[in-house]
């Protein structure tokens, strides 16, 4: 599986624009980090994203980067239903406004990001097909000293699963630590996720320590009284990391985290921990990255769900060969719980989700740009025979008609293969429209 994931990521050379904003990409010279903050060093970051060719909209001390996509689409399986007899296909419309706002004075840096993805279908039998997905948040960074950094972030995400609205920000990471709502399923429910994180890092010559805490609240649109059991829940997590630079560009670290998960239905309550050790880089040629391995465990209060544990392997890589080509990928494992009735009479089961996601951007020419993304999620349902493999691949091509307006063609393919009958599906979504940026 790891070989397949690695080869797939290597083949995923994706392409995006520096001359025109893409569908589902935040504007501005640098988007906010939705992953745990990297080790902060005093020197400049050689891998920072290239500056945009267009200027920002100044409002007071803020620089605003607004973009909007609007167009038509065709979806051949709106509800991700299994089998040709149950599929509902429909044309429709889509509008995706987004905004990135930044303000900095050298010590403080404030970043606001927001995006709305509204899709409407013409067919009357799309069920919960008409969907509004969204992501918005605020990041505050405070660095009173060169060796002391405080970071706080609040994030709100609304989606069905990681793949069905993957175009919201084409992100290769997720703030969701529970594995709930990540893997696609048939007839998915829309859920909302609110996250608050805070970190502090202190450097000591060649050593560093980093402490963080987060709260993630997941709640569904559907009335919890209609769901048996309710999937709503809150996860509390604390993280500590320490390490040292053993060369000017390489550091080693250890990290430990503990969490408590509390659901509306007490049967799914659990507590767990995760310990990893890894090696990361600041700059090695044109690469920056991190690889890690360790052990994780999740103990459920409900005895039949038991304790799930095992090794964890993962990593992140960023590759910036030119100003016009960027590449990033991430692999990780997480423990969670599924509310699917995998075993008749059982209300849920523990899960292990292995996720491999990749994206890249490339400017083909001054007028042409393209982007693509790839994702793979393998879900194991503990103590059952069910195994799910979900795939997605997508591409976006933009032609700049004017400096601030481009024609955009976007395609995304999603497939779920499950060894349980009537739980597999395929989905194709094609969109054509215009992208405007300030």
N, C-alpha and C positions, 0 to 999 in steps of 0.2 A: 504494500500500500504506500509506504514512504517513497519507494522508487517511482511509482506511478505519479504521486503528487509532485515530487521533485522534477520529473521530466515534464509534467504538464505545465508547471510554473515556468520552466525554462523555455517552453515553446510559446508561452503567452507574451509575446512582444506586442504590447498594445500601444495605441497612438492617440494623442490629444493635442489641443491647440494652444499656441501662445498668441495667436492673432484673433481667435474668436472663442468665446466661452462655450463650453460643452454642456449638453443636457446633464443636469445633476452634478455640476461642479461649482464650488464656491469661487467667487471672483477674488481679485486682489493678488498681491505678490506672494502671499503665503497663507494657507488655510490653517485653522486651529488644529492642534493635535488632539485626536480622540483616543489615543493610546496612552499607557502609562508614560510619564515624562522620562526622557532619556537622561543619562548622566550629563550634568552640565559642567562645562569646562570654561575657563576664562578666555581662551582664544576664539577667534571667529569660526563659524561653522562653514566649512568649504562645500557642504552639500545643501545649503539653503536653496530653495526653489528660485528659478530665474524670475526676474521682475517682469511684469506684464508690459506689453507695448502700449497700453492705453493708460491714461491718467485717472486718478481717483476723483471723486466728487467731494471736495472739502466742505465740512459742516462744523464750524467751530474748531475744536482740536481733533476732530475725527476725520478719517479718510474712509469714504464709503465706496464700495464696489458692487453695484447692483447689476443683476442679469435676469433675463426672463426667456423661457422657451414656451412657444405655443404652436400647436399643430394638431394633425389628425393621426390616428393610429388604428391598427387592426390587431386583435387578440384572438387567437384560435382556441383558447381554453381559459376563459375568464376566471372560473372558480377552481381551477386546478383539479378538475374532476377526472376520475379514472375511466378508461374505456371510451371508445368512439360514441357509444349510445348516450352517454351522460354529458358529453362535452357541449359547452355553450360558447359559440364564437360570435364576435360582434365587432363592428367598427365603433369608433368613438373619438373623443377629443381629449387632449391633455394640455395642461398649463403648469409650468414649473418656474415660479419666481424664486429668486435667491438673493441674499444680501450678506456681504462680509463687511464689517466695520472695525477699524483699528485705530487706537490712540496710544501714544507712547511718549514718555518724557525722559527715557534713559533708565529710570529706576522702576517705573510702573509701566506695564503694558496691558491694555485692555482690549479684548477681542470679542466681538459679538458676531454670531453666525446664525442664519436662519434660512430655511428652505421649505417650500410647500409643494407637494406633488399631487395634483388633483386630476383624476381620470374619471370620465363619464362615458357610459356605453349607451348605444341606441337600442339594443335588445332589451325586451321587457323581462326576460327570465334569467337575468344575471345574478339573482340572489343578492349576495353581499359584494357583487362585483364592482359597483361604483364605490371607489375608495379614495380617501384622502390620506396620504402619508405625509409625514413632516419630520423635520429635525431642526432644532434650534438650541441655542445655548450661549453661555458667557464664560470666558476664560480670563482670569485675573492673575497676572504674574507680578511679583514684587521682589526685587533684587537690591536690597540696601547695601550689600557688600558683594564683591566679586566672587566670594566663596560661600554665599548664603542666598538661597532662592526659595521663595514661597510661591506656591501655585494653587489656585482654587478654580474649580470648574463645575458649572451646573448645566445639565444636558437633558433635553426632552426629545424622545424619539417615538414616532407612531408608525407602525408598519404591521404587515401580516407575518412575514418571515424575512430572513436575511436576503433571500433571493428575489422574492416577488416585488420588492421595492429597492432592489440593489442600486438602481439608478439615482437614488436620492443624493448620495454624495460619493458613490463609487468607493466607499471606504473599505480598506482591507483589515480593519480592526473593529471591535465592538466593545462597548462598555458593559455588556450583559455577561456576568460571570456564571450564570446558572444553567446555560445550554437550553433554557426554555425559550421557544420562539425562534430559535436559530434555523433549524432544519425545516425545509418545506414539507407540508402535509397536504392531503386532499381536503378540499373545502375548508381553508384556513379561516381562523377568527382574527380580526384586527385587535392588536393590543397596544397599550401605551406604556412607555418606560421612562420614568424619571430618575435621574442619577445626579448625585452630588459627590464630588471628590475633592480632597485636599491633600497636598503633599508639602514637605519641607526637606531640603537637601543642604547639608553642610559638608564642605570640602576641607580636608586637612592635608596640605601638601599633596602627597600622592594617594591619599586615601579619601573615602567619602562614605557618608551614611545618608539614608533616605527613608523617611517615615511617611506613611499615607493612610488614609481612611476613606471609605466610600459607603454610600447608602443607595441601593437600587430598588425602586418600587415598580412592580409590574401589575397592571390592571387592564382588564378587557372591556371592550365596548358592550358586549352582551351582558345582560343582567345576570350577576352571579347566581341568583336564585334559580335561573334556568339551566345552569351548568351543574352537573353532579360528577365530581366535586368542583368547587370553584378553583380556578387556576391562579387567582390573584395572590400576590405575596411580596414580601420585602426581604432583601438580603443586606446584612451588615458585614463589612469586611475591613480588617486592619492588616497593613502590610509594613514590613521592615526590610530594608536592603542595605548591605554594606559591602564594600569592596576596595580595591586598590589598583592603581595603574602600574603594571609591571614592565611596560615599555611606554614610550611617549604616545603611542597610538592604540594600545591594547589594555583592557582592564578585565579583571576577574571579579566575580561577585557571588554572594549567596543571598537568597531572599526567602523569607518565610511569611505566610499569610494565614489568617484564621477567619472563618466566617460563621455566621448564624443565619439560617433561612427560616422565615416564619410566614406561613400561608394562612389564608382564611380557613382552610380545612387543616386542622392540627395534624392530620395523618401524614402530611408531607413535610412537616418540620424536620430540620436536620441541622447538624453542625459539622464543620470539617476544617481541614488544614491542608496546606500545600507548601512544600519546601523544594527549592530548585537552586542549582548552581550553574553558572554560565560564564561565557567569555564574550565581551563586546568590543567594538572598535570605534574609534573616533574618525580616523581616516586611514584607509589603506588603499592607495591608488585612487580609484574612482568609487570605492565601495564604503559603505558603513553598515554595520549589522550587529546581530546578537544571536547566539545559540545557547540553549540551556537544556538541562535535564534534571529530573528529580522524582519526587513521590507525592501523591495526593490521596486524600481519604475523605469520605463523606459518610457520616453515621446518621441514619434516619431514626426518629423517635418511634415510628411505627415498625415493630419488629419484622413483619413480613417483607418490608423493603430492605431491611438489613443494612450492612455497611459495604460501601463500594470503595475500593482502593486500587492502587496500581501505579506504575511508572508514568511519568509525563515527559514528553519531548517536544521541543518547539524552537522557534526562532523567527527573527525578522531580518530582512535585508533591504537595503536601499542602494540603487545603482544610478549614478548620474554621469553617463559618459560625455554628454554634451549639454548645452543650454536648451536644446530642442528635444532631447530624449531623456526621459526619466523612467525608472522602473522600481517597483516595490512589491514585496511579497511577505506573507506571514503564515506560519503554521503553529497550531496550538491544540491542546486537548482540554476539555472541561467536563465536569461531572454535573449531572442534573437529574431531573425527574420528568417523566412523560405522563400526561393524564389520559393517554389513549388506552382503550381497553384491549391490551395485547393478549391477555389471558382472560377467557370468559369468567365473569364474576369478580375479577380484580379491577380496582378503580385506578390503578396506575402502576408504574414500574420505574426503577432507577435507570439512568441512561449514561452513556459515555459518548461524547461528540468530539470527533477529530475534524478540524477545520483547516483547509488550505485555500487562501485567497490571494489573488495577484492582480495588479493593474500596472499600466504604463501609459505614458503620453509621448507623442512625437509630432513635431511640426513637419509635414511633408514639404511644404513650401510656404511662401508668405500668404497665399490665398487658401491653401488646402491644409487641413489638419484632420487627425483621426485619433480615436481612442478605443481601447478594448479592455475587457476585464474577464477574469476567470475565477471560478469558485468550485470547491469540492467539500462536501460534508459527509462523513461516514458516522452513522449513529448505531451504536450497539445498545439493545434493550436487555439489561442485565437479567440473567436467569430465565431468559426466553429465547426462542429461536429467531426472533425478528431481527433483521439487519436492513438498514436503509442506506442507500448511496444516492446523494443528491448532487447534481452538476448544474452549472450555469456558465454560459459564455455569451459575451455581448461585444458589440462594436459600434462606434459612432464616427461618422464622417461629416465634416463641416466645410462648406465653401463660403469664403468671405465675399459677399456681394459688395459691401462697403466696409469701412473700418469698424463700424459699430454694429453691423448686422450680417448674419450669415445664415445660409440654408443648411439644415441639419437632418441627417438620416441616421436613425438609431435602430438597432436590432438586438433582441435578447432572447436566448433559448434557455429553458429550464427543464430538467428531467429528473424525476425521482424513480429509482428502481428499488422496490421492496420485495422481499420474499413472502410477504403476506398478500393473499389475493385482494384485488380491488383497492390497493393502496399505492399503485404506481400511476404516473401520469407524465405527459410531455406538454410543453407550452411554448408557443412562439409569439412574440410581440414585435411588431414593426411600427415605427413612427417616422413621420416626415413633417417638418415644420421649420420655423424660423427661430433664431436665437439672437437676442438683442443684448448688448452690454453698453454700459455708459462709456 
